[in-house]
Amino acid sequence: MASRRIRFKLIATFFFISLFSVSIIGILVFFADRSSLLSETEVSLQVIANTQSQDIQHFFSQLETRAIDFSSDGFIRESTKTLTQESNEKVKEELVQHLRNNKLPLDASLFVIEVFDLKGSLLATTGSYQAASFDVSKQILENLSPDTAVLSPYLTHESPRGLQKVLVALAPIVDKETNQRLGYIANHYFLDSLTDILRMKKTNPSFDQLLGWKTLESNLVSSGDVLIAVSDPEDENFLNKTTDLHVFGTVCGNTASVRQYISHNGKEATGIAHCVNAKNYLIVEVESQEIFTRLFETVRNMVAVAIVTVVLMTVLSLFPVRKIIYPLEELRGAVRYFGEGKGLRSFVYDKKDEIGELFQSFKQMTENIQMVEQRRRDFISIVSHQMRTPLTSIRLYMELLRNSLKRPKVVQKEFMDSIDISVDQMTHLISDLLNVSRIEAGKLRIHPVLVDLSEIIGQVLEEISPLAQQSRCTIHVTSKNPLASVVLDRDFFHQILRNLIVNAIKYSREDVCEVSLFVDEIKENKRSFLRIRVQDAGIGIKREDQAHIFEKFFRSETARKRNTEGTGLGLYVAKMILDQTGGFISFKSEEGIGTVFTVLIPKTGMSSQK
């Protein structure tokens, strides 16, 4: 009974704590989401408004530029000059044909071009009717300069599509000789391109889908609050509608921001107004209902999550005692499992309490033991393989040498060279392993002395000459200046240089083997360095392997396929030695072209680095 009462109290405690916590979190999330949603809406609408405004300005600029280009056409200018002086049907017909053949096809939305005299009388038109009068004041017409144009929207019944709102681009026609104005040319455009911009077909076909607004609309409005163009393809009655810009404050200033209002379609909207030019404004809006629908969806999802969370936590509260005993049982089983020599059994306990500390200590201990064991196995495997190969080679060539005493000395020398290569491999394998042991134990000691660089290079080249001859490889040594003496650890530098050249030979192409050794001096960060570069024209290093080149025991897939001998320790040892003596090592490689390794050693010489 007592255990049941305790269990009931624990369950009740978990239930009320869960309910209280989820309620607090839910309220905070609701207000945070509401604020975030409104902020996201404002930013999204501003981005769209800025982008579309720039596109509309560019579009208007194109129309104005085209009108100026038409007005500066020599044929149009001369024909207008003739028609203003006398009525000439032939000139008029030729002008109309010129406009139809050379100007009208330049834009699919350009449906009629008209030429007027200074009094506004029609001189020529490409249409079968006269377009409606323009909303352009006489003062603006008189102040037009030869390189300016104006745009004005107007409503016309006389278009190929019936009742339409269109744009007219008007520019003056000027006599180049007298600089007197002859008349005006007017280009009449359908709003197709402008509507495409508002529908974001040209800006970004998936802009509105990316932002997630299904009711997103963009409307272009004149300074008289008259709708010029809308993005909604179903809004066919916008021609006679107006909107109220006063709700946005100063549109062309910096005070315009998101507002809620009744849109021209009678729906409550949240939008922002953006100034396009002195006569036109852009309104980008979203139905307010969609914004709050998103918020309600969030609330609904939050309530569902809260219910599931409370139920789940209540169910979990049925096992409070088990949650304490279970990890101890797991630990006991893991100790038993590890004691039987079966390894570390996986278990998870992330709490930072006394039990958690016990788990972590045990886990750390077993991982250290396993790591030591794995290193021991890797060491034995690599050493046994790498030593067995040269020992086998030595035994084979000794047998061949024993049976070839009567053969020419050239053949015997080849066998002796092969034995020498195998002995050299064993010597350097043992040297690499000893250096790794010293590096990891922190007992690496260097003995820098003044060394003749040319002497070391000569020793290395002589040492690897059997391998170079066997691989038919040519080694070139280049130095800008005479090789000077440098303070180096002779053995370590010898080992690094030999390893780089041997690798260059091993990974050269089978058809051509050329290795180049460059020695010069450079300055980096106001420090002088001796630079040694070893370059080959070999198979290169794969991009995915380059990040692991300096890791211990790493051998690339290419190396394994080519069956090249190696432990994967040479470059690791070289980097560790240089890092601890003030030097640097790096490489550049391109698969199929070759590799160049660069070693930098301070001119002041190698020295121990803390």
HELIX and SHEET records of a PDB file:
HELIX    1   1 ALA A    2  SER A   71  1                                  70    
HELIX    2   2 GLY A   74  GLN A   85  1                                  12    
HELIX    3   3 GLU A   89  HIS A   98  1                                  10    
HELIX    4   4 LEU A   99  LYS A  103  3                                   5    
HELIX    5   5 LEU A  104  LEU A  106  5                                   3    
HELIX    6   6 LYS A  138  ASN A  143  1                                   6    
HELIX    7   7 ASP A  192  LEU A  198  1                                   7    
HELIX    8   8 PHE A  207  LEU A  211  1                                   5    
HELIX    9   9 PHE A  238  ASN A  240  5                                   3    
HELIX   10  10 LEU A  245  PHE A  248  5                                   4    
HELIX   11  11 SER A  288  LEU A  316  1                                  29    
HELIX   12  12 PRO A  320  GLY A  339  1                                  20    
HELIX   13  13 GLU A  354  ARG A  402  1                                  49    
HELIX   14  14 LYS A  409  ALA A  441  1                                  33    
HELIX   15  15 LEU A  453  GLU A  463  1                                  11    
HELIX   16  16 SER A  465  GLN A  470  1                                   6    
HELIX   17  17 ARG A  490  LYS A  506  1                                  17    
HELIX   18  18 ARG A  543  GLN A  546  1                                   4    
HELIX   19  19 GLU A  557  ARG A  562  1                                   6    
HELIX   20  20 GLY A  570  GLN A  580  1                                  11    
SHEET    1   A 5 LEU A 122  THR A 125  0                                        
SHEET    2   A 5 LEU A 110  ASP A 117 -1                                        
SHEET    3   A 5 ARG A 181  TYR A 189 -1                                        
SHEET    4   A 5 GLN A 164  VAL A 174 -1                                        
SHEET    5   A 5 VAL A 150  THR A 156 -1                                        
SHEET    1   B 5 LEU A 227  VAL A 230  0                                        
SHEET    2   B 5 GLU A 217  SER A 222 -1                                        
SHEET    3   B 5 ASN A 280  GLU A 287 -1                                        
SHEET    4   B 5 GLU A 268  CYS A 275 -1                                        
SHEET    5   B 5 ARG A 259  ILE A 262 -1                                        
SHEET    1   C 2 PRO A 448  ASP A 452  0                                        
SHEET    2   C 2 SER A 485  ASP A 489 -1                                        
SHEET    1   D 5 THR A 474  SER A 479  0                                        
SHEET    2   D 5 GLU A 514  GLU A 524  1                                        
SHEET    3   D 5 ARG A 527  ASP A 536 -1                                        
SHEET    4   D 5 GLY A 594  PRO A 602 -1                                        
SHEET    5   D 5 PHE A 584  GLU A 590 -1                                        
END                                                                             
